């Protein structure tokens, strides 16, 4: 078996799923930030949510069971 076809461990699956959920958060924040006008008060809140999600994505390579830094 090659490395790409090896079965994932439970931790690797968890990291993968966590990344998927964070990607949705980052993506929706991006869409909403593009749609809201510059002066809208909600922009700061959305930007903060997006920064927090991106920070969490950046931590994924540090989690036990993470396959490689290129997965995040």
JOVENNOR-V5108 format. One line per field, one symbol per residue. ss: DSSP state (2 for helix, 1 for strand, 0 for the rest). psi: psi as a letter, one per 20 degrees, with the letter a starting at -180 (. if undefined). burial: I if it has 9 or more other ideal C-beta (glycine too) atoms within 8 Angstrom, else O. A space follows every 10 residues. Layout:
# JOVENNOR-V5108
ss=???
psi=???
burial=???
This chain:
# JOVENNOR-V5108
ss=0022200002 2222222222 2222222222 2222200000 0222222222 2222222222 2200000022 20
psi=prhijqqqrh gggggggggg ghhgggghgg ghhhhpqhip higggghggg ggghhgghig iiqpipgrhi h.
burial=OOOOOOOOOO IIIIIIOIIO OIIOIIOOII OIIOOIOOOO OOIOOIIOII OOIIOIIOOI IOIOIIOOOO II
